[in-house]
């Protein structure tokens, strides 16, 4: 009985659909690079929290940030220089931009965008 209830709840809970896009899969060192995260459910934007991380070999190796959005969209540009720019050590490393979206009443959604920084 309890198992049936859990299955029914899982089916009834809409899942967040997360799409990550960017200007390329190969950010250039010392150049700005922009990306966008869109979160929807049933084709409509969802107000949510988006947690963006960098993953390497399945493990989180970098924290980009957590952002609360009202319209289901987060846009950001990584600067060409400074503390938030891609470091030279990132050149040639194959990592994954990972966006996890959460919102009350919805199943968590995840979107990814593989990147490799180039010179």
Protein Blocks (a to p, Z undefined) as FASTA:
>chain_A
ZZmmmmmmmmmpccdddddddfbfbdcehiacdddddddeehiacdddddddddeehiaf
bdfbdcddfkopacddddfbdjkbccfklgopacddddddddehiacddddddddddZZ
